[in-house]
Amino acid sequence: MKRQVVCPHCGKSYSSYKNPTPTADVVIYSPDRGVVIISRANEPVGYALPGGFIEEGECAETAAVREMREETGLDVELTGLLGVYSRPDRDPRQHTLTVAFTGRPRNPEALCAGDDAAHAAYYPLDALPQPLVFDHAQILADFRAMLAGERTLVGIQPSFDAVAGAAGACGEGTHS
């Protein structure tokens, strides 16, 4: 939302924007172990998919892989884009927009809580802990629909794999 603001120092008018803050979440799934759920150490307290804020200059895919390492200790291979979730009330702290990916752990035994997570564990999809915060119950319902063949995933941008290890890199000229 654009609004005009007057600088208190010089008195000049300028445009200010209040936009949703971008985040990235990942449904980390291992068929024999389940889905990774964290217990949040910070408000809002509850259970959640691992994820976090996309930093300036960072693409969503890089943020997703970075956040998984920080919160779960897992090296995650992104397998697809589940969806974009942008309901204004999805996060009680502020309006956020999340890019929700699916992924599989390359090192499933390395799961451990880190960063904003007080605890991290695998849970069967039919026995998830409660309460799930944000709109993560909806994201997980969409993931179940995908597993049942009622929904499809969108592919990850092709150049991402080539630069996945480069912090903040997305590939030159792949998007605007």
N, C-alpha and C positions, 0 to 999 in steps of 0.2 A: 504494500500500500504506500503510495507516494503522498507525502505531505510537505508543505513549505515550513521551514523553520528559520528563525532569525538568530544569527550568531550573537551571543551576549557580549562578545568582545569588540567586534567591528560593526555590528548592526546590519550586515548584508544578509539577504535572504538566500537560502539554498534548499535543494530538495533532499529529503531524508526518506529512506525506504525501510519499511518494517515487513520483512519477508520470513517465511518459514525457514527454520534452520535444518540443513540436510544431515541425515544420519544414515548409517548402514547397519543392517542386522543380517545374521546368517542362521539358517536352520541347518545345524551341523548334524548329519544323520549317518549312523552306522547301523545297517540292518540287524546285526547281531547284538548291538548294545543299546540302541535307541537314539534319542535326540538329546543334545546337550542343552541343559537348562542351568542358569546361574541363580544364586540367591544374591540380590543386590545389597551392597554394603551402604549405599547412599539412598536418599529419598529420590523417587518413591520406593519404599522398601517392599519387597515381594520377590517373586520369581519371574525370570525373563529370559528371552533369547539373548545370547551375547551380541553386543553391538555397541555403537557409539557414534560420536560426531565425526563428520568428514572435515578434515582440516583444510584451510585455505591452500590452494594449489595442488590438492590431492584428488584423484578420481575416486569414485564410489568403490570400485573393485579393490583398489589399493587400501582404502580405509577399512573395508571389510576384512581383508586378510590381516592387516595390522591389528585391528581390534580383537580378532580371534586369538592372535598370539598374546596380546596384552592381558585379555580377560580369562583365557582358558589354557594357555601354554601350548595350544595346538597349531600345527602348520596345516592350514586348510586349503584344499583345492576347491575352488568355486565350480559348481556344476551347472548353474543356471540362474536366471533371474525369476523369482517367484512373483514379484509384483512391487508396486509402489503404493505406499500407504500414507495418506496425507490429511486424514480427518483432523480438523483444527483442535479437537479436544483429545487427541491420541496420547499426548504427554501433558500431565497437569502442570509442568513447570513452564512450558512455552509451546508455541505452535512449531511442530517439527514435521518433516517429510522424510520417511525412511524408504530406502531402496533395500528390499528384502531379497537376499540371495539364498540359494541352497548350496551346500558344500559337504565334502567328506573329509574326515581327518586323515592325514598321511601318517600320523603318529598317534593313534587313538589312546595308547597307554600313557601318554604324557599329560593327560588332562589334569589340570590343577587350577585352583582359583588364583586370580591375580588382578591387579589394577582395581576396578570398581566392584569386583565380585568377591563376596564373602565366602562362597562355596560354589563349586561346579561339579556336576555329575551327569551321567547318562540316565535317561528315564524312558521307559516304554511309552509309546504314543497314547496308550490307553490308561496310563497311570501317572499323569503329569501332576507335579505339586501345585498347590494353590496358596494364595491367589497369584494368577499371572497378571503382571502389570502392563501398562500401555495397551496396545491392541494386539498383543502377542497371542491371545487365544484365537483371534481371527486369522492371523498369519499362519498359525499351526493348523487351523481348520482348512485353510487353503492348501497347505502342504499335504494334509491327509487326502484331500480331493485330488491332488496331483498324483499321489501314490496309487489311488484307486482308478486312475485313468480318466478322471472327470475334468481335468485341467491340465494344461501343458506349461512347460517352462519356456522362457525366452533365452536364447544363447547369450553368452558373454561376448563383449566386443573382441574381435579376433586379435588385435594387437596387444591385448592385456597379457596374455601368456608370455609373450616375449619380454615384457618389462615387469613382471610380477614382483621380482626381487628388488626393483628400484623404488625406493620410498618416494611417493608423490608423483611418480611417472605414470603417464597414461598412454604414451605413444604419440608421436608427432602426427598431427593432421587427422586424427581419428574421429574427432568430434569438435563441436564449437563451444 
